[in-house]
Structure formats: C-alpha cells, structure tokens
Amino acid sequence: MILHFSGNRRLVKIHEQLQLQNERAQWLNTLMPDQEGSIQEHNKLVDALERKDLASAVAAVQEHSQNTINRYVKILTSPQFRRAILEVSNIIKHAN
C-alpha cells in the first residue's frame, strides 16, 4: 500500500487502527439482527440531507446512533456472541 511507503509511521499506525476497528465492525454487523432497520435509518438521513432539512438530519443521526448502540449491546450480551468468543478463544489456545 502506498501509505506504507510514505515513511510516516504515525499515519501508518492510525490507518492500521482504523482498519482493525472497521474489520471488527464488519464482523459484528454480520451478527446484526436488524440490518433492515439500520438501512431504513440511513435512508431517512439521506432523505433529510437531500431536502436540506437540518433538524430532521440531526434527529435521524441521533436516532440511528442510539439504535446502533442498542443493537450492539444486544449482540454483545447475547448467548450466541459469548459462545462465539469461547470458540475463538479455544482455537487460539490450541493454535499456540
């Protein structure tokens, strides 16, 4: 990647951290039970922005942010997530 050839170690580190966070978010999104709700929330925001309706856009972002937090809490506290973490942990233990 071009970024690595820049010689800017700080920028490379920031990029790597963002990439890792993005990968984690994508993995969690595969467990997301209500992706359709999230898509509808995004559409609501885009519609508000297209209408240049700032109040509706702000409300849409706030609603989506709160709903996203609720979705992640639901995932992270689910028995399925706990089982997945235990399985990954066992795989790592046996790989070492």
PyMOL commands that set and color helices and strands:
alter all, ss='L'
color gray80, all
select helices_A, chain A and resi 2-5+9-30+35-50+54-76+79-95
alter helices_A, ss='H'
color red, helices_A
deselect
rebuild
show_as cartoon
